[in-house]
Amino acid sequence: MAMPPGEVLKGDWTVALLALMMFLAPALGVPNEEMLQDTLKSIVVSFAALVAALAFFWNQRTRTQPLRWHGLMWLPLLLMVYALGSMVWSHTYLAGVEAIRWFIFSVLLWLGLNTLDRERLPTLAWGIHVGAVVASLWTALQYWADFAFFPQGPNPASTFVNRNFFAEFVVCTLPFSVYLLARARNSATVALLAFSIGFNLVAMFMTGTRSALLAFFALLVVLPFIVWRYRQHLALSGWDAGRRILAGGLIVATVIGLGLITTGNPKMVEENRTEGRGLNALERSFARAKSMAATEEYTERSFSIRWVMWKATGRIIQERPLTGVGAGAWEVDIPLYQEAGSQLETDYYVHNEVLQLLAEYGLAGWIFLLTLLAYLSRAAWRTWRLSGDDARQEGMLRATTLAALTAFLIVSNAGFPWRMASTGALFALCLAILAASDARLAQRGWSAAARLNWKPAFSQIGAVTTMGCLALAAYITQQAAASESLIVRATKIALSVSQSGDYNNPKWIKQRAEMLDLIRRGIDINPHYRKITPMVADELAKWGDWTNAVWIWESVLGSRPYVTAIMSNVARGYAQMGEPDKAMAMLERAKVLQPMAPSVRSLEVILLSRNGNEPKALAMAREDILAERYDYDMVNTGYVLAMRAKDYDLAIKSMELRNKGWPANKLDADAKLGNAWVGKGDTNKAMEYFRAAMAATPPGQEQATLNMIPQPLWPLLQKP
């Protein structure tokens, strides 16, 4: 019997596997720091997509009727081909990662196109919703009870390591949660969904993520309108007054009741003390929403930093509109496009997916973006014009999906959800839902579904290819897990040794040897973990082990050749190792990129002073410190040079700036300030700082602090 294009055979588990993926990806997390959280989520999404593809090909092994194709499929395939090409001329590793990302995206889109019929769509929606609920549960426990099972950066982050990543995911799931609620018929299901929707909202409010709040405000307008427009085709049209009151009242009661519970997380309490962000979810969301109107946000805080990144990215787009810098290569090339004196080297993404797409992919990115926006606009117009049976059958699910994509595009302007596994998979499946709906509606034109001729041999080839991809995914997973584990274990050892304060004690010899072995093995597997690897080198430099610090930093430069901060560190290492020629060569390399960057200027001051040109070094230090253009090394070197030259005002300014920027080292800075005031002849002022230093001295370490103070003044520090 003939089978319509795209019809799914009974017993096909593809959609169930996709729903399981959307549940597991946000719900699961790594309980230790030996694997990055999104690495695990990427593993879940990749394996789920490939296993779903294998199940699909197996189910279609005797198929002779056409499958579906859609114009949307060309978009991720275009970016995948570009990424594969840019492996040749740009950053090979990062471009390869991008090619794999777009391949998985394409697989999810094609599977969804061919399997997401109206009967199976609720299964996927339930997977999305329940995944968001479990992720929200972890967030609530972290916020209320300081639940520490999953390592986090900014709390509360659920299983996402960063609270912004979690909030961006949850807000995009809300339309599907509302879709399920609107279809619910019995009171128990209505109550369960209403409570869980309110719970997810409270968890999102706990993060205070402003892009997610903006997306929520947009959904607050869009979703009620969608429900009202399609009310006659939904189960809620048959609700009695009790179920209506139950749904609305339970959502409101949950948001208010749970939203007023005070946090039990000390980090949240400290954030409220220092930044006034509130002690419960509602206070926090209101405070963060209000902060968007604060002038300081755009001049001093996070937006101002992102604005610097966006302007630099704009220069890439202007200078390389056709080729881009290569897939994934923004973080490699961005130092070449910075404004003089600025350093964006601690950032790995633009925090704006549109700008990053255009900067990396050039013309291919423009085609992707403009075609996507044109398609979504046309899909929205088609949805609006649906009537009769089409509106009843397709309208609500299309409008729901468009609402989710609206939220997704909003958060994409302040983050990087395309690159995160959970939100990236949701993006692909949303497009698949619309494409499958286009096919059912028999739409015509460039944005419509088409037939893909099929034979049993194609299913067999697809199954074999998928098994090969699964084997490759297993190998990549093993290598990634091994590399991250080795590098993170080395980093933890380095930090624990440094925290002892006695890192050159012979008792640490064994641990330091183990650390070096771990970091070497990790770098041998993957030399591209720039986020973690330099931390080990930084600790080695503190211990005076410049030889090992330098080779680790240089391994980072091999992958990220334009990071002036790393170049500066390498040059300092060579200077300490007695290799001034290599130090100066690295300095000149850094000056070509960013001659006015604080790290480069401070390095030049250090090398000038060591090469016997202290007057020029002092003049440079004075210029930068008085202009408050400095880093930690500049104020330290400036203080030493100023004290030698008896420029006590400059010495005082140096340590005041250090206290302002690095308050953790206030004890040492206060002692130095006291010595500068002694040099200036004001003993009373000097004693204020010496007393402050003594007061901050830990018990048993008083002599070490006294040794930084002129001995004739010791009697004045004795307690009466």
C-alpha positions in Angstrom: 0.0 0.0 0.0 1.3 3.4 -0.9 2.5 5.6 2.0 2.3 9.4 1.9 5.6 11.2 2.0 6.9 11.5 5.6 4.3 9.1 7.1 5.8 7.3 10.1 5.3 3.6 10.6 3.8 2.3 13.8 6.4 1.3 16.3 8.8 4.1 15.4 10.6 5.2 18.5 12.2 8.3 17.0 10.0 10.9 18.6 10.2 9.1 21.9 14.0 9.2 21.7 13.9 12.9 20.9 11.6 13.6 23.8 14.0 11.6 26.1 16.9 13.7 24.8 15.0 16.9 25.7 14.4 15.5 29.1 17.9 14.2 29.9 20.0 17.1 28.4 18.8 19.7 30.9 18.1 17.3 33.8 21.5 15.6 33.9 24.7 17.2 35.2 28.2 16.2 36.2 28.5 15.9 40.0 32.2 16.9 39.9 34.4 19.3 38.0 36.3 16.8 35.9 34.0 17.4 32.9 32.4 20.6 31.7 28.6 20.5 32.2 27.9 21.4 28.5 30.2 18.6 27.4 27.9 16.1 29.1 24.9 17.8 27.5 26.5 17.7 24.1 27.2 14.0 24.6 23.5 13.4 25.5 22.2 15.4 22.5 24.7 13.9 20.0 24.1 10.2 21.0 20.4 10.7 21.3 20.2 12.2 17.8 22.3 9.4 16.3 20.4 6.7 18.1 17.2 8.2 17.0 18.5 8.3 13.4 19.5 4.6 13.7 16.0 3.8 15.0 14.5 5.8 12.1 16.5 4.1 9.4 15.7 0.7 10.9 12.0 1.4 10.9 12.2 2.6 7.3 14.4 -0.3 6.1 11.8 -1.5 3.6 10.4 1.9 2.6 10.0 2.7 -1.1 7.8 5.8 -0.8 9.4 9.3 -0.6 10.4 10.9 2.6 10.2 14.6 3.3 12.7 17.4 2.5 12.4 21.1 3.3 14.2 24.2 2.2 15.2 24.8 5.9 17.5 21.8 5.6 19.8 23.7 3.4 20.6 26.3 6.1 22.5 24.1 8.7 24.0 22.1 5.8 25.3 25.3 4.3 27.0 26.3 7.6 28.3 22.7 8.0 30.0 22.8 4.6 31.4 26.3 5.3 32.8 25.0 8.6 34.4 22.0 6.9 36.0 24.3 4.4 37.2 26.7 7.0 39.1 23.9 8.7 41.6 24.3 5.8 42.3 28.0 6.2 41.1 29.0 9.7 41.3 27.3 13.1 41.1 23.6 12.3 39.9 22.3 15.7 37.3 25.0 16.3 35.9 24.7 12.8 35.7 21.0 13.2 33.7 21.4 16.4 31.3 23.8 14.5 30.9 21.3 11.6 29.9 18.6 14.0 27.5 21.0 15.7 25.7 21.8 12.5 25.7 18.1 11.5 23.8 17.2 14.6 21.5 20.1 14.1 20.8 18.9 10.6 20.1 15.4 11.8 17.6 16.6 14.4 15.9 18.9 11.9 15.5 16.1 9.3 14.3 13.5 11.8 11.8 15.9 13.3 10.6 16.9 9.8 9.8 13.2 9.0 8.4 12.1 12.4 6.8 15.0 14.2 3.2 14.4 13.3 0.3 15.9 15.3 -0.2 12.7 17.3 3.4 12.5 18.4 4.1 16.2 19.1 2.7 16.1 22.6 5.2 13.4 23.5 8.0 15.8 22.5 6.3 18.7 24.4 6.2 16.6 27.5 9.9 15.7 27.2 10.7 19.5 26.9 8.5 20.4 29.8 9.6 17.7 32.2 13.2 18.4 31.4 12.7 22.0 32.3 10.9 21.0 35.6 13.8 18.8 36.7 16.3 21.5 35.8 14.2 24.0 37.8 14.1 21.6 40.8 17.9 21.7 40.9 17.9 25.5 40.7 15.4 25.8 43.5 17.3 23.5 45.7 20.5 25.5 45.0 18.7 28.8 45.8 16.8 27.7 48.9 19.1 25.1 50.4 22.5 25.7 48.9 22.4 22.3 47.2 25.9 21.7 46.0 25.7 18.4 44.1 26.5 20.0 40.8 29.4 22.4 40.5 28.4 25.9 39.6 29.7 29.2 38.5 27.2 32.0 39.1 24.6 30.5 41.4 21.9 29.1 41.0 22.8 27.4 37.8 21.0 24.0 37.9 23.1 21.6 35.8 24.2 24.4 33.4 27.2 25.7 35.4 26.0 29.3 34.6 22.6 30.6 35.7 22.1 32.5 32.5 22.3 29.3 30.4 19.6 27.7 32.6 17.3 30.7 32.4 17.7 31.0 28.6 16.6 27.4 28.2 13.7 27.5 30.6 12.1 30.6 29.1 12.1 29.0 25.7 10.3 25.9 27.0 7.4 27.9 28.5 5.3 28.0 25.2 5.3 24.2 25.1 4.3 24.0 28.8 1.3 26.3 28.0 0.5 24.2 24.9 0.2 21.1 27.1 -1.9 23.0 29.7 -4.3 24.3 27.0 -4.8 20.7 25.8 -5.3 19.1 29.3 -8.7 17.8 30.0 -8.8 16.3 33.5 -8.3 18.4 36.7 -5.3 16.4 37.9 -3.3 17.1 34.7 -4.4 20.8 34.8 -3.2 21.1 38.4 0.1 19.4 37.7 0.9 21.5 34.7 -0.2 24.8 36.3 1.9 24.2 39.4 5.0 23.1 37.3 4.6 26.2 35.0 4.6 28.4 38.1 7.5 26.5 39.6 9.6 26.9 36.4 8.9 30.7 36.4 10.0 31.0 40.0 13.2 29.1 39.2 13.9 31.4 36.2 13.3 34.5 38.5 15.8 33.1 40.9 18.6 33.6 38.3 17.7 37.2 37.6 18.8 36.7 34.0 17.7 39.9 32.2 17.6 38.5 28.7 15.3 35.7 29.9 13.1 38.3 31.7 12.8 40.3 28.5 11.8 37.1 26.7 9.3 36.3 29.4 7.7 39.8 29.1 7.3 39.2 25.4 5.7 35.8 26.0 3.4 37.4 28.6 1.9 39.3 25.8 2.1 36.6 23.0 1.0 33.5 24.8 -2.4 34.7 26.2 -3.2 36.0 22.7 -2.3 32.7 21.1 -4.5 30.8 23.6 -7.4 33.2 23.0 -7.1 33.0 19.2 -7.2 29.2 19.2 -9.4 28.7 22.2 -12.2 27.1 20.3 -9.8 24.3 19.1 -8.4 23.6 22.5 -9.5 21.4 25.4 -9.6 24.5 27.7 -12.7 25.7 25.8 -14.5 22.9 27.5 -13.2 23.6 31.0 -15.7 24.4 33.7 -15.3 27.3 36.1 -13.5 25.1 38.6 -10.7 24.1 36.2 -10.2 27.6 35.0 -9.9 28.9 38.5 -7.6 26.0 39.3 -5.2 26.7 36.4 -5.0 30.4 36.7 -5.0 30.5 40.5 -2.5 27.8 40.9 0.0 29.5 38.6 -0.3 32.8 40.4 -0.3 31.2 43.9 2.8 29.1 43.0 4.7 32.2 41.7 3.8 34.3 44.7 4.1 31.6 47.3 7.4 30.1 46.2 8.7 33.4 44.9 8.6 34.9 48.4 10.7 32.1 50.0 14.0 33.6 51.2 17.2 32.1 49.8 19.4 29.9 51.9 22.4 30.2 49.6 25.2 32.3 51.2 26.3 33.4 47.8 22.9 34.8 47.1 22.9 36.6 50.5 26.2 38.1 49.7 25.0 39.3 46.3 22.1 41.0 48.0 24.5 42.6 50.5 26.8 44.0 47.9 24.5 44.6 44.9 21.0 44.8 46.4 19.6 42.0 44.3 17.0 40.7 46.8 16.6 37.7 49.1 13.8 35.9 47.3 13.0 35.1 43.7 10.5 37.9 43.1 12.7 40.6 44.7 15.6 39.4 42.6 13.7 39.4 39.3 12.3 42.9 40.0 15.8 44.2 41.0 17.3 42.8 37.8 14.6 44.1 35.6 14.9 47.5 37.2 18.7 47.5 36.7 18.2 47.6 32.9 17.2 51.3 33.3 20.3 52.1 35.3 22.8 54.4 33.6 25.7 52.5 35.2 24.7 49.3 33.4 25.6 50.9 30.1 28.7 52.7 31.3 30.4 50.5 33.8 28.7 47.1 34.1 28.1 44.0 32.0 26.4 45.8 29.1 29.3 48.2 28.7 31.7 45.2 28.4 29.5 43.5 25.9 29.2 46.7 23.9 33.0 46.7 23.6 32.8 43.1 22.3 30.0 44.0 19.9 31.9 47.0 18.4 35.0 44.9 17.9 32.8 42.2 16.2 31.2 44.9 14.0 34.7 45.7 12.7 35.2 42.0 11.8 31.9 42.0 9.9 32.9 45.3 8.1 36.3 44.1 7.1 35.5 40.5 6.3 31.8 40.6 5.1 32.2 37.7 2.6 34.7 35.2 4.1 34.3 35.9 7.9 37.1 34.7 10.1 36.2 31.1 10.0 33.7 28.9 11.9 34.3 29.1 15.6 37.3 31.4 15.1 35.9 34.6 16.7 37.7 34.0 20.0 41.0 33.4 18.1 40.8 36.6 15.9 39.0 39.1 18.1 42.3 40.5 19.5 43.1 41.7 16.0 40.0 43.9 15.9 39.9 45.4 19.4 40.1 49.0 20.1 43.6 50.2 21.2 44.1 49.5 24.9 41.1 47.1 25.3 41.4 43.4 26.0 38.6 40.9 25.3 40.8 37.9 25.7 38.9 36.4 28.6 35.7 36.1 26.4 35.1 33.1 24.2 31.8 34.2 22.7 30.3 37.5 21.5 27.2 37.2 23.7 25.2 37.9 20.6 24.6 35.0 18.2 23.7 37.1 15.2 26.9 39.1 15.4 29.0 36.0 16.0 27.3 34.2 13.1 28.1 37.0 10.7 31.6 37.5 11.9 32.6 33.9 11.6 30.6 32.7 8.6 30.6 35.8 6.4 28.3 35.4 3.4 27.1 32.0 4.5 26.1 33.5 7.7 24.2 36.3 6.0 22.3 33.8 3.8 21.5 31.7 6.9 20.2 34.6 8.9 18.2 36.4 6.2 16.7 33.2 4.9 15.8 32.1 8.4 14.1 35.4 9.3 12.3 35.5 5.9 11.0 31.9 6.6 9.9 32.7 10.1 8.1 35.8 8.9 6.3 33.9 6.2 5.5 31.0 8.6 4.0 33.6 11.0 1.9 35.1 8.2 0.7 31.6 7.1 -0.2 30.7 10.6 -2.2 33.9 11.0 -4.2 33.2 7.9 -5.0 29.6 8.7 -8.7 28.9 8.9 -11.1 26.0 9.3 -9.6 22.5 9.8 -6.1 23.8 9.2 -6.4 26.3 12.0 -7.9 23.7 14.3 -5.3 21.1 13.6 -2.1 23.2 13.0 -2.7 26.7 14.3 -2.0 26.3 18.0 1.1 24.1 17.6 2.6 26.5 14.9 1.9 29.5 17.0 3.4 27.8 20.1 6.5 27.0 18.2 6.8 30.5 16.8 6.5 31.9 20.3 9.3 29.6 21.6 11.5 30.8 18.7 10.7 34.4 19.5 11.9 33.8 23.1 14.9 32.0 21.7 15.9 34.9 19.3 15.5 37.4 22.1 17.9 35.6 24.4 20.2 35.1 21.5 21.0 38.8 21.5 22.6 38.7 24.9 24.0 35.2 25.1 25.1 32.2 23.0 22.2 29.7 23.3 22.9 28.3 19.7 26.1 26.9 21.0 24.6 25.3 24.2 23.5 21.7 23.7 20.0 22.0 25.3 18.9 25.2 23.7 20.6 24.4 20.4 18.6 21.1 20.2 15.4 22.9 21.1 16.2 25.4 18.2 16.5 22.5 15.7 13.3 20.8 16.9 11.3 24.0 16.7 12.3 24.4 13.1 11.4 20.8 12.5 7.9 21.3 14.0 7.2 24.1 11.6 8.7 22.2 8.6 6.6 19.1 9.4 3.5 21.4 9.7 4.3 22.9 6.3 4.4 19.4 4.8 1.0 18.5 6.3 -0.5 21.8 5.0 0.9 21.1 1.5 2.4 24.6 1.4 4.0 25.7 -1.9 7.0 27.9 -2.7 10.6 28.1 -1.7 9.9 27.7 2.0 7.6 24.6 1.6 8.3 20.9 2.1 9.2 18.7 -0.8 9.6 15.0 -1.5 12.9 13.1 -1.1 12.9 9.9 -3.2 13.7 6.9 -1.1 14.8 3.3 -1.5 15.5 0.5 1.0 19.1 0.8 0.1 19.2 4.4 1.3 17.9 3.2 4.7 20.6 0.6 4.8 23.3 3.1 3.9 21.9 5.6 6.4 22.0 2.9 9.2 25.6 1.9 8.5 26.7 5.6 8.3 24.9 6.3 11.6 26.7 3.4 13.2 30.0 4.8 12.0 29.0 8.2 13.4 28.2 6.6 16.7 31.6 4.9 16.8 33.2 8.3 16.0 31.1 10.0 18.7 32.2 7.4 21.2 35.8 8.0 20.4 35.4 11.8 20.6 33.5 11.5 23.9 36.3 9.3 25.4 39.0 11.7 24.3 37.1 14.8 25.5 36.3 13.1 28.9 39.9 12.0 29.3 41.4 15.4 28.4 39.0 17.4 30.5 39.5 15.1 33.5 43.3 15.3 33.3 43.4 19.1 32.9 40.8 19.7 35.6 42.6 17.3 38.1 45.8 19.1 37.4 44.2 22.5 38.0 42.6 21.4 41.3 46.0 20.2 42.5 47.6 23.5 41.5 45.0 25.5 43.3 45.1 23.4 46.5 48.9 23.7 46.6 48.7 27.5 46.2 46.0 27.8 48.8 48.3 26.1 51.3 50.4 29.3 51.3 53.5 27.1 51.5 53.8 25.8 48.0 57.6 25.4 48.0 57.5 23.0 50.9 59.1 19.7 50.0 55.9 17.9 51.1 54.3 19.1 47.8 56.9 17.5 45.6 54.9 14.4 44.8 51.7 16.4 44.2 53.5 18.9 41.9 55.0 16.0 39.9 51.6 14.4 39.5 50.1 17.8 38.5 52.7 18.2 35.7 52.1 14.7 34.5 48.4 15.2 34.3 48.6 18.6 32.5 51.1 17.2 29.9 48.9 14.2 29.2 45.8 16.4 29.0 47.4 18.9 26.6 48.8 16.0 24.5 45.2 14.8 23.9 43.7 18.3 23.3 45.9 21.5 23.4 42.8 23.7 22.8 41.3 24.0 26.3 42.2 27.6 26.7 39.6 28.2 29.4 41.3 25.9 31.9 44.9 25.1 30.9 46.4 28.6 31.7 45.2 28.4 35.3 47.9 25.7 35.9 50.6 27.9 34.4 49.4 30.9 36.5 49.8 28.9 39.7 53.3 27.6 38.6 54.4 31.2 38.0 53.3 32.1 41.6 55.6 29.3 42.8 58.5 30.5 40.7 58.4 27.5 38.4 58.7 29.7 35.3 60.1 26.9 33.0 56.9 24.8 33.3 54.6 27.8 33.3 56.1 29.1 30.0 55.7 25.8 28.1 52.0 25.6 29.2 51.4 29.2 28.2 53.1 28.6 24.9 50.8 25.6 24.3 47.9 28.0 24.6 49.5 30.4 22.2 49.8 27.6 19.7 46.0 27.5 19.6 45.2 31.1 20.3 48.2 33.1 18.9 46.9 36.6 19.4 46.2 36.6 23.2 48.5 39.5 24.4 47.9 38.6 28.1 49.4 35.2 27.5 52.2 36.7 25.4 53.0 39.0 28.4 53.1 36.1 30.7 55.5 34.2 28.5 57.7 37.2 28.2 57.8 37.6 32.0 58.7 34.0 32.3 61.6 34.4 29.9 62.8 37.4 31.8 62.7 35.5 35.0 64.6 32.6 33.4 67.4 34.9 32.3 66.5 34.9 28.6 66.0 38.7 27.9 66.2 38.2 24.1 63.2 35.9 24.0 61.4 38.1 26.5 61.9 41.2 24.2 60.9 39.2 21.1 57.6 38.2 22.8 57.1 41.8 24.0 57.5 43.1 20.4 55.0 40.5 19.2 52.5 41.7 21.8 53.1 45.4 21.0 52.2 44.8 17.3 48.8 43.7 18.4 48.0 45.9 21.4 50.8 48.4 22.3 48.5 50.2 24.8 47.0 47.1 26.5 47.6 47.2 30.3 49.4 43.8 30.3 51.7 44.9 27.5 52.5 48.3 29.0 53.2 46.7 32.4 55.5 44.1 30.8 57.4 46.8 29.0 57.9 48.7 32.2 59.2 45.5 33.9 61.6 44.7 31.1 62.9 48.3 30.9 63.6 48.4 34.6 65.4 45.1 34.5 67.5 46.2 31.5 68.8 49.3 33.4 66.4 51.9 31.9 64.6 52.8 35.1 63.9 56.4 34.2 61.9 55.5 31.1 60.2 52.7 33.0 59.2 55.1 35.8 57.9 57.6 33.2 55.7 55.0 31.6 54.5 53.7 34.9 53.6 57.3 36.1 51.7 58.0 32.9 49.6 54.9 33.1 49.0 54.9 36.9 48.0 58.6 36.9 45.6 57.9 34.0 44.3 54.9 35.9 45.2 52.6 33.0 46.8 49.7 34.8 46.9 46.0 35.8 48.2 44.3 38.9 51.8 44.1 37.6 51.8 47.8 36.7 50.8 49.0 40.2 53.3 46.7 41.8 56.2 47.7 39.5 55.1 51.3 39.7 55.3 51.2 43.5 58.8 49.7 43.5 60.1 52.2 40.9 58.4 55.2 42.7 59.9 54.2 46.1 63.4 54.0 44.5 62.9 57.4 42.9 61.4 58.8 46.2 58.2 59.7 44.3 56.1 58.9 47.3 52.9 60.3 45.8 53.1 57.9 42.9 53.8 55.0 45.3 50.8 55.9 47.3 48.6 56.2 44.2 49.9 52.7 43.1 48.9 51.0 46.3 45.5 52.8 46.5 44.7 51.5 43.1 45.8 48.0 44.1 43.6 48.1 47.1 40.7 49.2 45.0 41.1 46.5 42.3 42.5 43.6 44.4 41.2 44.0 48.0 42.2 40.5 48.8 45.8 41.7 49.1 44.9 44.7 51.3 47.2 43.6 54.1 50.3 43.8 52.0 49.2 47.0 50.2 48.5 48.7 53.6 52.0 47.9 54.8 53.4 49.4 51.6 51.2 52.5 51.9 52.6 53.0 55.4 56.1 52.8 54.1 55.3 55.4 51.4 53.9 57.8 54.0 57.0 57.3 56.1 59.0 58.3 53.1 56.8 61.3 52.7 57.4 62.2 56.4 53.9 61.8 57.8 54.3 59.2 60.5 50.8 59.6 61.8 49.3 58.7 58.4 51.8 55.8 58.1 50.7 54.4 61.5 47.1 54.3 60.3 48.0 51.9 57.5 50.5 49.9 59.7 47.7 49.4 62.3 45.3 48.4 59.6 47.8 45.8 58.3 48.4 44.4 61.8 44.7 44.2 62.5 44.2 42.2 59.3 47.1 39.8 60.1 46.0 36.2 60.8 46.9 34.9 64.3 50.5 33.6 64.5 51.7 35.6 61.5 52.3 38.9 63.2 56.1 38.7 62.8 55.8 38.5 59.0 53.7 41.7 59.0 56.1 43.4 61.4 59.0 42.6 59.1 57.3 44.8 56.4 57.3 47.8 58.9 60.3 49.9 59.9 61.6 48.4 63.2 61.8 51.8 65.0 58.0 52.0 64.7 57.2 48.6 66.3 56.8 50.0 69.8 54.0 52.3 68.5 52.1 49.2 67.4 52.1 47.6 70.8 48.7 47.4 72.4 48.4 49.5 75.6 
